Amino acid sequence: MKEKIYEKEHAYFSPFAKLSDESAGRLREEEPCMMRTDFQRDRDRIIYSKAFLRLKNKTQVFFAPDGDHYMSRLTHTLDVSQIARSLARCLSLNEDLCEAIALGHDLGHTPFGHVGERLLNDLAPCGFRHNEQSLRVVDKLEKDGRGLNLTYEVRSGILNHTPAGTPETLEAEVVRYADLIAYINHDIEDAIRAGFLTAEELPKDAIALFGQHTSERINTAILDIYRESFGKPFVRMSKEMSEALDALKSFMFKHVYEEANKLIQESAKRMLGALYDYFIQSPEQLPPLYLRLLEEDGKERAVCDYLSSMTDRYAVNLFKSLYVPREGSV
């Protein structure tokens, strides 16, 4: 089974694709799977990880929205995976590698979205970035400190999916584009649903190029990348489309992300800030895994590991249990 996959990849993939039988390997050697390639195995390990399951209760943009159809961190991740797979397929790149990177790219995200990320980065002397934390999750935090032992290519793609990263494979570059395309377009949809803006307020020139509807804009972006990149040693958008996407991104940051964040910023700061201080002052209250990490990596890093692992609901409930008086208490 696996050998047939290798044969198909060698026969049909782009010469610039990362072939499954040419992986640089894992952090620790282990017996290979008889049926699955290493990248397929990585995808499965991520899907069955606890960190992946927790994404369903982590904020994407809107915290505790009044409705069932807003993006969570999990639905965003699935969205990125789908777009990345579509791009990989039309560019004859390694779809399994793209999928594994996409499914793992946000495992280290904090509760309360980027507000939580910025707060931990401000509080902790060791700093905090969600892409670095995502790598730490798969390398060290999952499976009670053993990690998932993923391949080098998946780990590198997870680390380098942000604009500041330097992707080492075209598949990792695909995921970086997929992440941008996904969050801009579906965050527009959520913002209109939440009443933060109307479709008429969107930048007219950008919308004229990309289209009025989410599916149309995503399809336009994928087709543009295909036309610009097929058979070439790079993945990129055309200059015109790239500038239009940047215009949409700038508009969203100014009119949605900053405004939406104001709604949760003070609450998130108060809750996460109080939890951070509590565990810094009382590290013995950390769960056993994080107590072990404290000995290895220091108190600040262990506290960041614990807080970033929390879902929104868990963080809120823990804050209440520590700081909100119970009814009938003296």
Stockholm file with secondary structure:
# STOCKHOLM 1.0

chainA/1-330         MKEKIYEKEHAYFSPFAKLSDESAGRLREEEPCMMRTDFQRDRDRIIYSKAFLRLKNKTQVFFAPDGDHYMSRLTHTLDVSQIARSLARCLSLNEDLCEAIALGHDLGHTPFGHVGERLLNDLAPCGFRHNEQSLRVVDKLEKDGRGLNLTYEVRSGILNHTPAGTPETLEAEVVRYADLIAYINHDIEDAIRAGFLTAEELPKDAIALFGQHTSERINTAILDIYRESFGKPFVRMSKEMSEALDALKSFMFKHVYEEANKLIQESAKRMLGALYDYFIQSPEQLPPLYLRLLEEDGKERAVCDYLSSMTDRYAVNLFKSLYVPREGSV
#=GR chainA/1-330 SS CHHHHHHHHHHHSCTTSCCGGGCCCBSSCCCCCSSSCHHHHHHHHHHTSHHHHHGGGSBSSSSSCSSSCSCBHHHHHHHHHHHHHHHHHHHTCCHHHHHHHHHHTTTTCCTTHHHHHHHHHHHCTTCCCHHHHHHHIIIIIHHHHTCCCCBHHHHHHHHTCSTTCCCSSHHHHHHHHHHHHHHHHHHHHHHHHHTSCCGGGSCHHHHHHHCSSHHHHHHHHHHHHHHHHTTSSCCCCCHHHHHHHHHHHHHHIIIIIHHHHHHHHHHHHHHHHHHHHHHHHCGGGSCHHHHHHHHHHCHHHHHHHHHHHCCHHHHHHHHHHHHSCCTTCC
#=GC SS_cons         CHHHHHHHHHHHSCTTSCCGGGCCCBSSCCCCCSSSCHHHHHHHHHHTSHHHHHGGGSBSSSSSCSSSCSCBHHHHHHHHHHHHHHHHHHHTCCHHHHHHHHHHTTTTCCTTHHHHHHHHHHHCTTCCCHHHHHHHIIIIIHHHHTCCCCBHHHHHHHHTCSTTCCCSSHHHHHHHHHHHHHHHHHHHHHHHHHTSCCGGGSCHHHHHHHCSSHHHHHHHHHHHHHHHHTTSSCCCCCHHHHHHHHHHHHHHIIIIIHHHHHHHHHHHHHHHHHHHHHHHHCGGGSCHHHHHHHHHHCHHHHHHHHHHHCCHHHHHHHHHHHHSCCTTCC
//
